[in-house]
Amino acid sequence: MSSLTRTQVLGLYKQFIKNANNFNDYNFKNYFLRRTRTLFRENREVKDQQKLDSLYTNALKDLGVLKRHKAKP
């Protein structure tokens, strides 16, 4: 993967927040919101490009799981 931009990372964060808010269950919604915020904050200072690529790839996989398990309206 090429170098990630701030826009790509923020877009991924926004997708996580949007999909977490789609859960109707209060506990699930707050768990995913809290987990997303914590993980992104913990990795805010990472500068190593290989580590960033790995984190981004894993986050995309996690987002796919989150999308598949969201509540049906």
C-alpha positions in Angstrom: 0.0 0.0 0.0 1.3 3.5 -0.7 1.6 6.2 1.9 -1.6 6.9 3.7 -3.0 10.4 3.8 -4.7 12.0 6.8 -7.9 12.2 4.7 -7.9 8.4 4.2 -7.4 7.7 7.9 -10.1 10.3 8.9 -12.5 8.8 6.3 -12.0 5.4 7.8 -12.6 6.8 11.3 -15.8 8.4 10.0 -17.0 5.2 8.5 -16.5 3.4 11.8 -18.4 6.0 13.7 -21.2 6.0 11.1 -21.6 2.2 11.2 -21.4 2.0 15.0 -24.2 4.5 15.2 -26.4 2.2 13.0 -26.8 -0.3 15.9 -30.1 0.0 17.7 -28.8 -1.6 20.9 -27.4 1.0 23.2 -24.7 -1.3 24.6 -23.4 -2.5 21.2 -23.4 1.1 19.8 -21.5 2.5 22.8 -19.1 -0.4 22.8 -18.1 0.1 19.1 -18.0 3.9 19.5 -15.7 3.7 22.5 -13.5 1.0 20.9 -13.1 3.0 17.7 -12.1 6.2 19.6 -9.7 4.3 21.8 -7.9 2.5 19.0 -7.6 5.6 16.8 -6.3 7.6 19.8 -3.8 4.9 20.7 -2.3 4.9 17.2 -2.4 8.6 16.6 1.4 9.0 17.0 2.5 6.0 14.8 4.9 7.2 12.1 6.3 4.0 10.8 4.8 3.5 7.3 4.8 -0.4 7.6 3.0 -0.2 10.9 0.5 2.3 9.5 -0.2 0.1 6.5 -0.8 -2.9 8.8 -3.1 -0.9 11.1 -5.0 0.4 8.1 -5.4 -3.0 6.5 -6.6 -4.5 9.9 -9.0 -1.6 10.3 -10.6 -2.2 6.9 -11.2 -5.9 7.8 -12.7 -4.8 11.1 -14.9 -2.3 9.3 -16.1 -5.1 7.0 -17.1 -7.2 10.1 -18.9 -4.2 11.7 -20.8 -3.6 8.5 -21.9 -7.2 8.2 -23.1 -7.3 11.8 -25.0 -4.0 12.0 -28.6 -4.1 13.1 -31.3 -4.2 10.5 -33.8 -1.3 10.7 
